[in-house]
Amino acid sequence: MSITRRGLGAAGLALAATPALAQQEWPARAVTLVVPWAAGGSTDAVARILAQRLSQDTGRSFVVDNRTGANGTIGFQSVARARPDGYTFLVSTVSTYAMAPHLMALPYDNERDFTGLGLLASMPIVMVVNAAFPARSLAEFVAMARAPGHRLTYANSGTGSSTHLATELFLREAGLEIPDIGYRGGGPAVQAVLANETPMVFQAASGVLPHVRAGALRALGVASEQRSPLMPDVPTFAEQGFPGVLVTEHIALQAPAGLPEAIGRRMHALARAAMEAPETRERLAALAVVPTVGTPEEWPAYFAAENAKWREVIRARNIRLQ
C-alpha cells in the first residue's frame, strides 16, 4: 500500500508497506528534477550536479526542468499536480516552502501536497558592506545605524527572498529601522554595494565570496550556527551578540504527496550517496555550497519550525509583496 495522496501534511516518508519490487524496478525510465528557479543560479547548479551523479549511478537519465516564476511557486505547483510515481521530484528552497506561504496565496496546499525527503545542501548567508564603509564589525554598524540622522540603506534582492527576510530578521533583533533599495535579484544587489550605491546587503556566500576574497567587500557576520569553513575569519551573528539571527539558504528534495515509500527511500539513498561523494563535494565547494543531507524523518519538524519562524518575522516586520 502506498502513502495516501493527501493527509500526511509536510511529513517525510511514512512507513507504509510497499512491495519490494517497486523499489527494485525504479527507475525504469528518465526522472525529472523540477527546479523552480532559472538556469544559472545556485539551486539550478546544485540540481544539475545532483542529476549528473544520479544518472551516472543508476544508468538512467535524471533531467533538470526549470519551472520559474512567482517566488518559486510555479515550479511547486507543477510538482503538486504531478503523478506520485517516482518520476518527478522537486529541488526546492526555503524561500518557497517556508517563506512564500506567508506572503501570498498559493495554488496548492503547502503542507499536504508534497512528500519531504529531506535537505540536500545549504549555503551560508553573509552580511557584507562595501570595503570603503567605515564599520568593521556588527557593533560598529549598529552604532552607525542608531546615530541620529543616519542615512544608511540596504540592498534588497527581492521582497520575500531569503536574503531580504534575513536582513529584516537582523533589523528586528538589533532594533533598527533601515530603508531598503530594491533590485532585481541577488546579482544586481551585490553590484549596487560594489558600486557604493548602498552600503550593505545580505547574500548567500556564493554571491559574495569572490568579492570578499578580492577585498572589494567586507563580511561583517555569517548567519549560521558556526563559522563557515568558506570564511573562517568571519564571526557569526551569535558571537557578536545576535543569537537570534540564524538563517541558512537550504536546498531540499521533495516529491508529490503519495510517493511510494520504497521509491522515496531509494531516491533518498541515491541522493545522499551522490551529495556526499568526494567529487560532488569538491564541485559544490567551488560554488560555496555545503552538502547538508537530512532524512525524511527529520523533515516534518524542520519544515514546521522554519514556517513558524518566518511567519512571525513576516508578521512582525509587516512585510508584503508589492
Buried (B, 14 or more C-beta within 10 A) or exposed (E): EBBEBEEBBBBBBBEBEBEEEBBEEBBEEEBBBBBBBEEEBBBBBBBBBBBBBBBEBBEBEBEBBBBBEBBBBBBBBBBBEBEBBBBBBBBBBBBBBBBBBBBBEBEBBBBBBBBBBBBBBBBBBBBBBBBEBEBEEBEBBBEBBEEEEEEBBBBBBBBBBBBBBBBBBBBBBBEBEBEBEBBEBBBBBBBBBBEEBBBBBBBBBBBBBEBBEEEBBBBBBBBBEEBBEBBEEBBBBBBBEBEEBBBBBBBBBBBBBBBBBBBBBBBBEBBBBBBEBEEBBEBBEEBBBBBBBBBBEEBBEBBBEBBEBBBEBBEEBEBEEE
